[in-house]
Amino acid sequence: MLQEPLLELSSDRGLKMAYAEKSLTEFWCDVEKEYPELGKHALIELLPFGSIYLSVSTLPPELSKLMKDKQAQVSH
């Protein structure tokens, strides 16, 4: 059901050029105006990642803990 609009979207050079500078979410919000079902489906799939990014991106990496058990790779 979504294959035909996705094929149309993938060949739409004007759309690709116009949205090259936008975020993924902004892109799909705009796509939803021309391809409602395709845009709606994409936004539903992207929805969980926004909240995960917001909570995970605030955590500082624990580099010493990450590197503690790692062993350097020596060349043969």
N, CA, C and O atoms as a Tripos MOL2 file, in Angstrom:
@<TRIPOS>MOLECULE
protein
  304   303    76     0     0
PROTEIN
NO_CHARGES

@<TRIPOS>ATOM
      1 N           0.8110   -1.1880    0.0000 N.3       1 MET1
      2 CA          0.0000    0.0000    0.0000 C.3       1 MET1
      3 C           0.8650    1.2670    0.0000 C.2       1 MET1
      4 O           0.4850    2.2690   -0.6060 O.2       1 MET1
      5 N           2.0050    1.2350    0.6620 N.am      2 LEU2
      6 CA          2.8790    2.4040    0.7270 C.3       2 LEU2
      7 C           4.0080    2.3690   -0.2920 C.2       2 LEU2
      8 O           4.7780    3.3240   -0.3970 O.2       2 LEU2
      9 N           4.1140    1.2800   -1.0420 N.am      3 GLN3
     10 CA          5.2190    1.1470   -1.9890 C.3       3 GLN3
     11 C           5.1610    2.1830   -3.1040 C.2       3 GLN3
     12 O           6.1820    2.7750   -3.4540 O.2       3 GLN3
     13 N           3.9880    2.4040   -3.6580 N.am      4 GLU4
     14 CA          3.8730    3.3530   -4.7660 C.3       4 GLU4
     15 C           4.2230    4.7820   -4.3360 C.2       4 GLU4
     16 O           5.0120    5.4340   -5.0190 O.2       4 GLU4
     17 N           3.6600    5.2980   -3.2200 N.am      5 PRO5
     18 CA          4.0710    6.6370   -2.7950 C.3       5 PRO5
     19 C           5.5580    6.7290   -2.4400 C.2       5 PRO5
     20 O           6.1890    7.7610   -2.6680 O.2       5 PRO5
     21 N           6.1120    5.6560   -1.8880 N.am      6 LEU6
     22 CA          7.5310    5.6620   -1.5600 C.3       6 LEU6
     23 C           8.3870    5.7180   -2.8140 C.2       6 LEU6
     24 O           9.4070    6.4060   -2.8320 O.2       6 LEU6
     25 N           7.9900    5.0070   -3.8600 N.am      7 LEU7
     26 CA          8.7020    5.0780   -5.1380 C.3       7 LEU7
     27 C           8.6130    6.4740   -5.7430 C.2       7 LEU7
     28 O           9.6010    6.9930   -6.2630 O.2       7 LEU7
     29 N           7.4310    7.0810   -5.6740 N.am      8 GLU8
     30 CA          7.2700    8.4480   -6.1760 C.3       8 GLU8
     31 C           8.1560    9.4100   -5.4060 C.2       8 GLU8
     32 O           8.8130   10.2670   -5.9980 O.2       8 GLU8
     33 N           8.1760    9.2710   -4.0930 N.am      9 LEU9
     34 CA          8.9850   10.1340   -3.2440 C.3       9 LEU9
     35 C          10.4730    9.9660   -3.5410 C.2       9 LEU9
     36 O          11.2120   10.9490   -3.5940 O.2       9 LEU9
     37 N          10.9070    8.7320   -3.7320 N.am     10 SER10
     38 CA         12.3310    8.4880   -3.9710 C.3      10 SER10
     39 C          12.8140    9.0540   -5.3020 C.2      10 SER10
     40 O          14.0070    9.3050   -5.4710 O.2      10 SER10
     41 N          11.8990    9.2550   -6.2460 N.am     11 SER11
     42 CA         12.3030    9.8090   -7.5340 C.3      11 SER11
     43 C          12.0180   11.3100   -7.6450 C.2      11 SER11
     44 O          12.2590   11.9030   -8.6970 O.2      11 SER11
     45 N          11.5210   11.9170   -6.5990 N.am     12 ASP12
     46 CA         11.1820   13.3420   -6.6030 C.3      12 ASP12
     47 C          12.4290   14.1660   -6.2640 C.2      12 ASP12
     48 O          12.7110   14.4180   -5.0920 O.2      12 ASP12
     49 N          13.1680   14.5820   -7.2860 N.am     13 ARG13
     50 CA         14.4110   15.3260   -7.0760 C.3      13 ARG13
     51 C          14.1720   16.6740   -6.4070 C.2      13 ARG13
     52 O          14.9700   17.1030   -5.5740 O.2      13 ARG13
     53 N          13.0910   17.3370   -6.7630 N.am     14 GLY14
     54 CA         12.7730   18.6310   -6.1740 C.3      14 GLY14
     55 C          12.5800   18.5330   -4.6700 C.2      14 GLY14
     56 O          13.0350   19.3960   -3.9190 O.2      14 GLY14
     57 N          11.9110   17.4900   -4.2420 N.am     15 LEU15
     58 CA         11.6710   17.2770   -2.8210 C.3      15 LEU15
     59 C          12.9750   16.9940   -2.0850 C.2      15 LEU15
     60 O          13.1900   17.4880   -0.9790 O.2      15 LEU15
     61 N          13.8320   16.2070   -2.6940 N.am     16 LYS16
     62 CA         15.1230   15.8970   -2.0790 C.3      16 LYS16
     63 C          15.9700   17.1480   -1.8970 C.2      16 LYS16
     64 O          16.5750   17.3490   -0.8440 O.2      16 LYS16
     65 N          16.0090   17.9810   -2.9190 N.am     17 MET17
     66 CA         16.8240   19.1990   -2.8730 C.3      17 MET17
     67 C          16.2630   20.1990   -1.8640 C.2      17 MET17
     68 O          17.0240   20.8400   -1.1390 O.2      17 MET17
     69 N          14.9590   20.3350   -1.8150 N.am     18 ALA18
     70 CA         14.3210   21.3130   -0.9400 C.3      18 ALA18
     71 C          14.5160   20.9750    0.5360 C.2      18 ALA18
     72 O          14.5320   21.8700    1.3810 O.2      18 ALA18
     73 N          14.6600   19.7240    0.8410 N.am     19 TYR19
     74 CA         14.7290   19.3180    2.2420 C.3      19 TYR19
     75 C          16.0940   18.7960    2.6600 C.2      19 TYR19
     76 O          16.2110   18.1280    3.6880 O.2      19 TYR19
     77 N          17.1170   19.0870    1.8900 N.am     20 ALA20
     78 CA         18.4620   18.5990    2.2080 C.3      20 ALA20
     79 C          18.9730   19.1570    3.5290 C.2      20 ALA20
     80 O          19.7670   18.5070    4.2080 O.2      20 ALA20
     81 N          18.5310   20.3420    3.8970 N.am     21 GLU21
     82 CA         19.0240   20.9940    5.1140 C.3      21 GLU21
     83 C          18.1250   20.7830    6.3300 C.2      21 GLU21
     84 O          18.4300   21.2960    7.4070 O.2      21 GLU21
     85 N          17.0360   20.0510    6.1890 N.am     22 LYS22
     86 CA         16.0900   19.8720    7.2860 C.3      22 LYS22
     87 C          16.3950   18.6100    8.0780 C.2      22 LYS22
     88 O          17.0720   17.6970    7.6040 O.2      22 LYS22
     89 N          15.8780   18.5890    9.2910 N.am     23 SER23
     90 CA         16.0250   17.3890   10.1120 C.3      23 SER23
     91 C          15.1170   16.2920    9.5580 C.2      23 SER23
     92 O          14.2350   16.5570    8.7410 O.2      23 SER23
     93 N          15.3380   15.0900   10.0000 N.am     24 LEU24
     94 CA         14.5540   13.9480    9.5440 C.3      24 LEU24
     95 C          13.0690   14.1380    9.8770 C.2      24 LEU24
     96 O          12.2000   13.8500    9.0540 O.2      24 LEU24
     97 N          12.7930   14.6150   11.0660 N.am     25 THR25
     98 CA         11.4060   14.8280   11.4760 C.3      25 THR25
     99 C          10.7500   15.9240   10.6510 C.2      25 THR25
    100 O           9.6040   15.7750   10.2290 O.2      25 THR25
    101 N          11.4580   17.0230   10.4160 N.am     26 GLU26
    102 CA         10.9090   18.0980    9.5890 C.3      26 GLU26
    103 C          10.6280   17.5950    8.1740 C.2      26 GLU26
    104 O           9.5960   17.9170    7.5840 O.2      26 GLU26
    105 N          11.5520   16.8060    7.6410 N.am     27 PHE27
    106 CA         11.3780   16.2420    6.3060 C.3      27 PHE27
    107 C          10.0830   15.4440    6.2200 C.2      27 PHE27
    108 O           9.2780   15.6590    5.3140 O.2      27 PHE27
    109 N           9.8800   14.5250    7.1610 N.am     28 TRP28
    110 CA          8.7020   13.6670    7.1010 C.3      28 TRP28
    111 C           7.4170   14.4270    7.4030 C.2      28 TRP28
    112 O           6.3570   14.0530    6.9020 O.2      28 TRP28
    113 N           7.4820   15.4770    8.2010 N.am     29 CYS29
    114 CA          6.3000   16.3240    8.4200 C.3      29 CYS29
    115 C           5.8880   16.9880    7.1130 C.2      29 CYS29
    116 O           4.7000   17.0900    6.8090 O.2      29 CYS29
    117 N           6.8700   17.4350    6.3470 N.am     30 ASP30
    118 CA          6.5720   18.0470    5.0560 C.3      30 ASP30
    119 C           6.1120   17.0120    4.0280 C.2      30 ASP30
    120 O           5.2330   17.2950    3.2140 O.2      30 ASP30
    121 N           6.6920   15.8320    4.0610 N.am     31 VAL31
    122 CA          6.2810   14.7600    3.1450 C.3      31 VAL31
    123 C           4.8170   14.4020    3.4040 C.2      31 VAL31
    124 O           4.0680   14.0960    2.4760 O.2      31 VAL31
    125 N           4.4270   14.4450    4.6650 N.am     32 GLU32
    126 CA          3.0530   14.0800    5.0280 C.3      32 GLU32
    127 C           2.0260   14.9690    4.3140 C.2      32 GLU32
    128 O           0.8940   14.5420    4.0870 O.2      32 GLU32
    129 N           2.4110   16.1910    3.9620 N.am     33 LYS33
    130 CA          1.4920   17.0900    3.2480 C.3      33 LYS33
    131 C           1.1920   16.5750    1.8400 C.2      33 LYS33
    132 O           0.0680   16.7040    1.3560 O.2      33 LYS33
    133 N           2.1970   15.9920    1.1860 N.am     34 GLU34
    134 CA          2.0160   15.4830   -0.1800 C.3      34 GLU34
    135 C           1.6400   14.0030   -0.2190 C.2      34 GLU34
    136 O           0.8930   13.5650   -1.0940 O.2      34 GLU34
    137 N           2.1550   13.2510    0.7250 N.am     35 TYR35
    138 CA          1.9020   11.8080    0.7970 C.3      35 TYR35
    139 C           1.4200   11.4890    2.2180 C.2      35 TYR35
    140 O           2.2000   11.0040    3.0380 O.2      35 TYR35
    141 N           0.1500   11.7550    2.5140 N.am     36 PRO36
    142 CA         -0.3410   11.6500    3.8960 C.3      36 PRO36
    143 C          -0.0920   10.3030    4.5740 C.2      36 PRO36
    144 O           0.3880   10.2700    5.7080 O.2      36 PRO36
    145 N          -0.4030    9.2110    3.9130 N.am     37 GLU37
    146 CA         -0.2450    7.9000    4.5540 C.3      37 GLU37
    147 C           1.2270    7.5590    4.7750 C.2      37 GLU37
    148 O           1.5950    7.0240    5.8210 O.2      37 GLU37
    149 N           2.0520    7.8640    3.8050 N.am     38 LEU38
    150 CA          3.4820    7.5800    3.9110 C.3      38 LEU38
    151 C           4.1180    8.4130    5.0270 C.2      38 LEU38
    152 O           4.8710    7.8890    5.8480 O.2      38 LEU38
    153 N           3.8130    9.6970    5.0480 N.am     39 GLY39
    154 CA          4.3560   10.5730    6.0810 C.3      39 GLY39
    155 C           3.8920   10.1810    7.4700 C.2      39 GLY39
    156 O           4.6780   10.1700    8.4170 O.2      39 GLY39
    157 N           2.6080    9.8570    7.5890 N.am     40 LYS40
    158 CA          2.0500    9.4430    8.8790 C.3      40 LYS40
    159 C           2.7430    8.1780    9.3880 C.2      40 LYS40
    160 O           3.0940    8.0840   10.5640 O.2      40 LYS40
    161 N           2.9320    7.2260    8.5070 N.am     41 HIS41
    162 CA          3.5860    5.9650    8.8870 C.3      41 HIS41
    163 C           5.0350    6.2150    9.3240 C.2      41 HIS41
    164 O           5.4880    5.6550   10.3230 O.2      41 HIS41
    165 N           5.7520    7.0470    8.5830 N.am     42 ALA42
    166 CA          7.1420    7.3420    8.9250 C.3      42 ALA42
    167 C           7.2390    8.0370   10.2810 C.2      42 ALA42
    168 O           8.1130    7.7130   11.0850 O.2      42 ALA42
    169 N           6.3540    8.9820   10.5340 N.am     43 LEU43
    170 CA          6.3780    9.6980   11.8130 C.3      43 LEU43
    171 C           6.0450    8.7790   12.9810 C.2      43 LEU43
    172 O           6.6140    8.9160   14.0640 O.2      43 LEU43
    173 N           5.1410    7.8580   12.7680 N.am     44 ILE44
    174 CA          4.8200    6.8780   13.8220 C.3      44 ILE44
    175 C           6.0450    6.0190   14.1360 C.2      44 ILE44
    176 O           6.3090    5.7040   15.2960 O.2      44 ILE44
    177 N           6.7910    5.6410   13.0910 N.am     45 GLU45
    178 CA          7.9970    4.8340   13.2930 C.3      45 GLU45
    179 C           9.1030    5.6360   13.9850 C.2      45 GLU45
    180 O           9.8750    5.0770   14.7650 O.2      45 GLU45
    181 N           9.1850    6.9370   13.7070 N.am     46 LEU46
    182 CA         10.2310    7.7830   14.2850 C.3      46 LEU46
    183 C           9.9210    8.2390   15.7100 C.2      46 LEU46
    184 O          10.8350    8.5960   16.4530 O.2      46 LEU46
    185 N           8.6650    8.2310   16.0960 N.am     47 LEU47
    186 CA          8.2340    8.7600   17.3790 C.3      47 LEU47
    187 C           9.0170    8.2160   18.5790 C.2      47 LEU47
    188 O           9.4430    9.0200   19.4080 O.2      47 LEU47
    189 N           9.2290    6.9230   18.7220 N.am     48 PRO48
    190 CA          9.9580    6.4260   19.9000 C.3      48 PRO48
    191 C          11.3990    6.9210   19.9750 C.2      48 PRO48
    192 O          11.9410    7.0640   21.0710 O.2      48 PRO48
    193 N          12.0230    7.1830   18.8370 N.am     49 PHE49
    194 CA         13.4300    7.5560   18.8460 C.3      49 PHE49
    195 C          13.6720    8.9550   19.3910 C.2      49 PHE49
    196 O          14.7320    9.2250   19.9560 O.2      49 PHE49
    197 N          12.7090    9.8410   19.2300 N.am     50 GLY50
    198 CA         12.8600   11.1980   19.7580 C.3      50 GLY50
    199 C          12.9760   11.2050   21.2630 C.2      50 GLY50
    200 O          13.8310   11.9000   21.8130 O.2      50 GLY50
    201 N          12.1340   10.4460   21.9400 N.am     51 SER51
    202 CA         12.1800   10.4110   23.3980 C.3      51 SER51
    203 C          13.4070    9.6570   23.8990 C.2      51 SER51
    204 O          13.9520   10.0050   24.9460 O.2      51 SER51
    205 N          13.8490    8.6410   23.1810 N.am     52 ILE52
    206 CA         15.0620    7.9170   23.5700 C.3      52 ILE52
    207 C          16.2720    8.8330   23.4320 C.2      52 ILE52
    208 O          17.1280    8.8650   24.3150 O.2      52 ILE52
    209 N          16.3490    9.5740   22.3380 N.am     53 TYR53
    210 CA         17.4680   10.4770   22.1070 C.3      53 TYR53
    211 C          17.5430   11.5320   23.2030 C.2      53 TYR53
    212 O          18.6270   11.8340   23.7020 O.2      53 TYR53
    213 N          16.3970   12.0930   23.5790 N.am     54 LEU54
    214 CA         16.3900   13.1440   24.5950 C.3      54 LEU54
    215 C          16.8880   12.6400   25.9360 C.2      54 LEU54
    216 O          17.5700   13.3800   26.6450 O.2      54 LEU54
    217 N          16.5750   11.4100   26.3090 N.am     55 SER55
    218 CA         17.0220   10.9070   27.6130 C.3      55 SER55
    219 C          18.4450   10.3890   27.5560 C.2      55 SER55
    220 O          19.1930   10.5580   28.5190 O.2      55 SER55
    221 N          18.8420    9.7640   26.4600 N.am     56 VAL56
    222 CA         20.1850    9.1850   26.3650 C.3      56 VAL56
    223 C          21.2440   10.2550   26.0900 C.2      56 VAL56
    224 O          22.3710   10.1370   26.5690 O.2      56 VAL56
    225 N          20.9060   11.2750   25.3400 N.am     57 SER57
    226 CA         21.8980   12.2790   24.9580 C.3      57 SER57
    227 C          22.3770   13.1100   26.1380 C.2      57 SER57
    228 O          23.4090   13.7730   26.0350 O.2      57 SER57
    229 N          21.6640   13.0940   27.2500 N.am     58 THR58
    230 CA         22.0860   13.8640   28.4180 C.3      58 THR58
    231 C          23.0310   13.0790   29.3220 C.2      58 THR58
    232 O          23.5890   13.6430   30.2630 O.2      58 THR58
    233 N          23.2190   11.7970   29.0550 N.am     59 LEU59
    234 CA         24.1060   10.9790   29.8780 C.3      59 LEU59
    235 C          25.5560   11.1350   29.4290 C.2      59 LEU59
    236 O          25.8620   10.9470   28.2510 O.2      59 LEU59
    237 N          26.4510   11.4770   30.3540 N.am     60 PRO60
    238 CA         27.8630   11.5630   29.9570 C.3      60 PRO60
    239 C          28.4510   10.1570   29.8240 C.2      60 PRO60
    240 O          28.1200    9.2830   30.6240 O.2      60 PRO60
    241 N          29.3060    9.9210   28.8450 N.am     61 PRO61
    242 CA         29.9000    8.5850   28.6970 C.3      61 PRO61
    243 C          30.9010    8.3060   29.8170 C.2      61 PRO61
    244 O          31.6390    9.1980   30.2360 O.2      61 PRO61
    245 N          30.9220    7.0850   30.2880 N.am     62 GLU62
    246 CA         31.8720    6.6710   31.3210 C.3      62 GLU62
    247 C          33.0400    5.9790   30.6170 C.2      62 GLU62
    248 O          33.1020    4.7510   30.5560 O.2      62 GLU62
    249 N          33.9610    6.7790   30.0900 N.am     63 LEU63
    250 CA         35.0520    6.2430   29.2710 C.3      63 LEU63
    251 C          35.9410    5.2700   30.0240 C.2      63 LEU63
    252 O          36.3310    4.2370   29.4780 O.2      63 LEU63
    253 N          36.2670    5.5840   31.2690 N.am     64 SER64
    254 CA         37.1360    4.6710   32.0180 C.3      64 SER64
    255 C          36.4710    3.3070   32.2000 C.2      64 SER64
    256 O          37.1430    2.2790   32.1230 O.2      64 SER64
    257 N          35.1860    3.2890   32.4370 N.am     65 LYS65
    258 CA         34.4580    2.0280   32.5870 C.3      65 LYS65
    259 C          34.3960    1.2780   31.2600 C.2      65 LYS65
    260 O          34.5190    0.0540   31.2330 O.2      65 LYS65
    261 N          34.2070    2.0050   30.1620 N.am     66 LEU66
    262 CA         34.1430    1.3800   28.8530 C.3      66 LEU66
    263 C          35.4800    0.7800   28.4270 C.2      66 LEU66
    264 O          35.5200   -0.2570   27.7650 O.2      66 LEU66
    265 N          36.5530    1.4260   28.8040 N.am     67 MET67
    266 CA         37.8740    0.9920   28.3540 C.3      67 MET67
    267 C          38.5600    0.0410   29.3240 C.2      67 MET67
    268 O          39.5880   -0.5430   28.9800 O.2      67 MET67
    269 N          38.0290   -0.1280   30.5050 N.am     68 LYS68
    270 CA         38.6540   -0.9480   31.5420 C.3      68 LYS68
    271 C          38.9230   -2.3760   31.0830 C.2      68 LYS68
    272 O          40.0040   -2.9080   31.3360 O.2      68 LYS68
    273 N          37.9840   -2.9900   30.4280 N.am     69 ASP69
    274 CA         38.1050   -4.3930   30.0430 C.3      69 ASP69
    275 C          38.5740   -4.6010   28.6150 C.2      69 ASP69
    276 O          38.5890   -5.7310   28.1260 O.2      69 ASP69
    277 N          38.9580   -3.5280   27.9420 N.am     70 LYS70
    278 CA         39.3930   -3.6400   26.5440 C.3      70 LYS70
    279 C          40.8900   -3.9050   26.4780 C.2      70 LYS70
    280 O          41.6560   -3.4410   27.3220 O.2      70 LYS70
    281 N          41.2870   -4.6500   25.4710 N.am     71 GLN71
    282 CA         42.6900   -4.9750   25.2740 C.3      71 GLN71
    283 C          43.1190   -4.3980   23.9350 C.2      71 GLN71
    284 O          42.3960   -4.4970   22.9440 O.2      71 GLN71
    285 N          44.2850   -3.8040   23.9160 N.am     72 ALA72
    286 CA         44.7900   -3.2300   22.6650 C.3      72 ALA72
    287 C          45.0330   -4.3280   21.6390 C.2      72 ALA72
    288 O          45.4840   -5.4200   21.9850 O.2      72 ALA72
    289 N          44.7380   -4.0430   20.3990 N.am     73 GLN73
    290 CA         44.9780   -4.9830   19.3150 C.3      73 GLN73
    291 C          46.3750   -4.7420   18.7510 C.2      73 GLN73
    292 O          46.6750   -3.6520   18.2650 O.2      73 GLN73
    293 N          47.2100   -5.7440   18.8180 N.am     74 VAL74
    294 CA         48.5620   -5.6100   18.2730 C.3      74 VAL74
    295 C          48.5960   -6.2150   16.8790 C.2      74 VAL74
    296 O          47.9160   -7.2000   16.5930 O.2      74 VAL74
    297 N          49.3960   -5.6090   16.0230 N.am     75 SER75
    298 CA         49.4950   -6.1470   14.6580 C.3      75 SER75
    299 C          50.3920   -7.3660   14.6500 C.2      75 SER75
    300 O          51.2450   -7.5130   15.5250 O.2      75 SER75
    301 N          50.2170   -8.2240   13.6940 N.am     76 HIS76
    302 CA         51.0010   -9.4720   13.6180 C.3      76 HIS76
    303 C          52.2640   -9.2530   12.8590 C.2      76 HIS76
    304 O          53.0530  -10.1830   12.6900 O.2      76 HIS76
@<TRIPOS>BOND
     1     1     2 1
     2     2     3 1
     3     3     4 2
     4     3     5 am
     5     5     6 1
     6     6     7 1
     7     7     8 2
     8     7     9 am
     9     9    10 1
    10    10    11 1
    11    11    12 2
    12    11    13 am
    13    13    14 1
    14    14    15 1
    15    15    16 2
    16    15    17 am
    17    17    18 1
    18    18    19 1
    19    19    20 2
    20    19    21 am
    21    21    22 1
    22    22    23 1
    23    23    24 2
    24    23    25 am
    25    25    26 1
    26    26    27 1
    27    27    28 2
    28    27    29 am
    29    29    30 1
    30    30    31 1
    31    31    32 2
    32    31    33 am
    33    33    34 1
    34    34    35 1
    35    35    36 2
    36    35    37 am
    37    37    38 1
    38    38    39 1
    39    39    40 2
    40    39    41 am
    41    41    42 1
    42    42    43 1
    43    43    44 2
    44    43    45 am
    45    45    46 1
    46    46    47 1
    47    47    48 2
    48    47    49 am
    49    49    50 1
    50    50    51 1
    51    51    52 2
    52    51    53 am
    53    53    54 1
    54    54    55 1
    55    55    56 2
    56    55    57 am
    57    57    58 1
    58    58    59 1
    59    59    60 2
    60    59    61 am
    61    61    62 1
    62    62    63 1
    63    63    64 2
    64    63    65 am
    65    65    66 1
    66    66    67 1
    67    67    68 2
    68    67    69 am
    69    69    70 1
    70    70    71 1
    71    71    72 2
    72    71    73 am
    73    73    74 1
    74    74    75 1
    75    75    76 2
    76    75    77 am
    77    77    78 1
    78    78    79 1
    79    79    80 2
    80    79    81 am
    81    81    82 1
    82    82    83 1
    83    83    84 2
    84    83    85 am
    85    85    86 1
    86    86    87 1
    87    87    88 2
    88    87    89 am
    89    89    90 1
    90    90    91 1
    91    91    92 2
    92    91    93 am
    93    93    94 1
    94    94    95 1
    95    95    96 2
    96    95    97 am
    97    97    98 1
    98    98    99 1
    99    99   100 2
   100    99   101 am
   101   101   102 1
   102   102   103 1
   103   103   104 2
   104   103   105 am
   105   105   106 1
   106   106   107 1
   107   107   108 2
   108   107   109 am
   109   109   110 1
   110   110   111 1
   111   111   112 2
   112   111   113 am
   113   113   114 1
   114   114   115 1
   115   115   116 2
   116   115   117 am
   117   117   118 1
   118   118   119 1
   119   119   120 2
   120   119   121 am
   121   121   122 1
   122   122   123 1
   123   123   124 2
   124   123   125 am
   125   125   126 1
   126   126   127 1
   127   127   128 2
   128   127   129 am
   129   129   130 1
   130   130   131 1
   131   131   132 2
   132   131   133 am
   133   133   134 1
   134   134   135 1
   135   135   136 2
   136   135   137 am
   137   137   138 1
   138   138   139 1
   139   139   140 2
   140   139   141 am
   141   141   142 1
   142   142   143 1
   143   143   144 2
   144   143   145 am
   145   145   146 1
   146   146   147 1
   147   147   148 2
   148   147   149 am
   149   149   150 1
   150   150   151 1
   151   151   152 2
   152   151   153 am
   153   153   154 1
   154   154   155 1
   155   155   156 2
   156   155   157 am
   157   157   158 1
   158   158   159 1
   159   159   160 2
   160   159   161 am
   161   161   162 1
   162   162   163 1
   163   163   164 2
   164   163   165 am
   165   165   166 1
   166   166   167 1
   167   167   168 2
   168   167   169 am
   169   169   170 1
   170   170   171 1
   171   171   172 2
   172   171   173 am
   173   173   174 1
   174   174   175 1
   175   175   176 2
   176   175   177 am
   177   177   178 1
   178   178   179 1
   179   179   180 2
   180   179   181 am
   181   181   182 1
   182   182   183 1
   183   183   184 2
   184   183   185 am
   185   185   186 1
   186   186   187 1
   187   187   188 2
   188   187   189 am
   189   189   190 1
   190   190   191 1
   191   191   192 2
   192   191   193 am
   193   193   194 1
   194   194   195 1
   195   195   196 2
   196   195   197 am
   197   197   198 1
   198   198   199 1
   199   199   200 2
   200   199   201 am
   201   201   202 1
   202   202   203 1
   203   203   204 2
   204   203   205 am
   205   205   206 1
   206   206   207 1
   207   207   208 2
   208   207   209 am
   209   209   210 1
   210   210   211 1
   211   211   212 2
   212   211   213 am
   213   213   214 1
   214   214   215 1
   215   215   216 2
   216   215   217 am
   217   217   218 1
   218   218   219 1
   219   219   220 2
   220   219   221 am
   221   221   222 1
   222   222   223 1
   223   223   224 2
   224   223   225 am
   225   225   226 1
   226   226   227 1
   227   227   228 2
   228   227   229 am
   229   229   230 1
   230   230   231 1
   231   231   232 2
   232   231   233 am
   233   233   234 1
   234   234   235 1
   235   235   236 2
   236   235   237 am
   237   237   238 1
   238   238   239 1
   239   239   240 2
   240   239   241 am
   241   241   242 1
   242   242   243 1
   243   243   244 2
   244   243   245 am
   245   245   246 1
   246   246   247 1
   247   247   248 2
   248   247   249 am
   249   249   250 1
   250   250   251 1
   251   251   252 2
   252   251   253 am
   253   253   254 1
   254   254   255 1
   255   255   256 2
   256   255   257 am
   257   257   258 1
   258   258   259 1
   259   259   260 2
   260   259   261 am
   261   261   262 1
   262   262   263 1
   263   263   264 2
   264   263   265 am
   265   265   266 1
   266   266   267 1
   267   267   268 2
   268   267   269 am
   269   269   270 1
   270   270   271 1
   271   271   272 2
   272   271   273 am
   273   273   274 1
   274   274   275 1
   275   275   276 2
   276   275   277 am
   277   277   278 1
   278   278   279 1
   279   279   280 2
   280   279   281 am
   281   281   282 1
   282   282   283 1
   283   283   284 2
   284   283   285 am
   285   285   286 1
   286   286   287 1
   287   287   288 2
   288   287   289 am
   289   289   290 1
   290   290   291 1
   291   291   292 2
   292   291   293 am
   293   293   294 1
   294   294   295 1
   295   295   296 2
   296   295   297 am
   297   297   298 1
   298   298   299 1
   299   299   300 2
   300   299   301 am
   301   301   302 1
   302   302   303 1
   303   303   304 2
@<TRIPOS>SUBSTRUCTURE
     1 MET1         2 RESIDUE 1 A MET
     2 LEU2         6 RESIDUE 1 A LEU
     3 GLN3        10 RESIDUE 1 A GLN
     4 GLU4        14 RESIDUE 1 A GLU
     5 PRO5        18 RESIDUE 1 A PRO
     6 LEU6        22 RESIDUE 1 A LEU
     7 LEU7        26 RESIDUE 1 A LEU
     8 GLU8        30 RESIDUE 1 A GLU
     9 LEU9        34 RESIDUE 1 A LEU
    10 SER10       38 RESIDUE 1 A SER
    11 SER11       42 RESIDUE 1 A SER
    12 ASP12       46 RESIDUE 1 A ASP
    13 ARG13       50 RESIDUE 1 A ARG
    14 GLY14       54 RESIDUE 1 A GLY
    15 LEU15       58 RESIDUE 1 A LEU
    16 LYS16       62 RESIDUE 1 A LYS
    17 MET17       66 RESIDUE 1 A MET
    18 ALA18       70 RESIDUE 1 A ALA
    19 TYR19       74 RESIDUE 1 A TYR
    20 ALA20       78 RESIDUE 1 A ALA
    21 GLU21       82 RESIDUE 1 A GLU
    22 LYS22       86 RESIDUE 1 A LYS
    23 SER23       90 RESIDUE 1 A SER
    24 LEU24       94 RESIDUE 1 A LEU
    25 THR25       98 RESIDUE 1 A THR
    26 GLU26      102 RESIDUE 1 A GLU
    27 PHE27      106 RESIDUE 1 A PHE
    28 TRP28      110 RESIDUE 1 A TRP
    29 CYS29      114 RESIDUE 1 A CYS
    30 ASP30      118 RESIDUE 1 A ASP
    31 VAL31      122 RESIDUE 1 A VAL
    32 GLU32      126 RESIDUE 1 A GLU
    33 LYS33      130 RESIDUE 1 A LYS
    34 GLU34      134 RESIDUE 1 A GLU
    35 TYR35      138 RESIDUE 1 A TYR
    36 PRO36      142 RESIDUE 1 A PRO
    37 GLU37      146 RESIDUE 1 A GLU
    38 LEU38      150 RESIDUE 1 A LEU
    39 GLY39      154 RESIDUE 1 A GLY
    40 LYS40      158 RESIDUE 1 A LYS
    41 HIS41      162 RESIDUE 1 A HIS
    42 ALA42      166 RESIDUE 1 A ALA
    43 LEU43      170 RESIDUE 1 A LEU
    44 ILE44      174 RESIDUE 1 A ILE
    45 GLU45      178 RESIDUE 1 A GLU
    46 LEU46      182 RESIDUE 1 A LEU
    47 LEU47      186 RESIDUE 1 A LEU
    48 PRO48      190 RESIDUE 1 A PRO
    49 PHE49      194 RESIDUE 1 A PHE
    50 GLY50      198 RESIDUE 1 A GLY
    51 SER51      202 RESIDUE 1 A SER
    52 ILE52      206 RESIDUE 1 A ILE
    53 TYR53      210 RESIDUE 1 A TYR
    54 LEU54      214 RESIDUE 1 A LEU
    55 SER55      218 RESIDUE 1 A SER
    56 VAL56      222 RESIDUE 1 A VAL
    57 SER57      226 RESIDUE 1 A SER
    58 THR58      230 RESIDUE 1 A THR
    59 LEU59      234 RESIDUE 1 A LEU
    60 PRO60      238 RESIDUE 1 A PRO
    61 PRO61      242 RESIDUE 1 A PRO
    62 GLU62      246 RESIDUE 1 A GLU
    63 LEU63      250 RESIDUE 1 A LEU
    64 SER64      254 RESIDUE 1 A SER
    65 LYS65      258 RESIDUE 1 A LYS
    66 LEU66      262 RESIDUE 1 A LEU
    67 MET67      266 RESIDUE 1 A MET
    68 LYS68      270 RESIDUE 1 A LYS
    69 ASP69      274 RESIDUE 1 A ASP
    70 LYS70      278 RESIDUE 1 A LYS
    71 GLN71      282 RESIDUE 1 A GLN
    72 ALA72      286 RESIDUE 1 A ALA
    73 GLN73      290 RESIDUE 1 A GLN
    74 VAL74      294 RESIDUE 1 A VAL
    75 SER75      298 RESIDUE 1 A SER
    76 HIS76      302 RESIDUE 1 A HIS
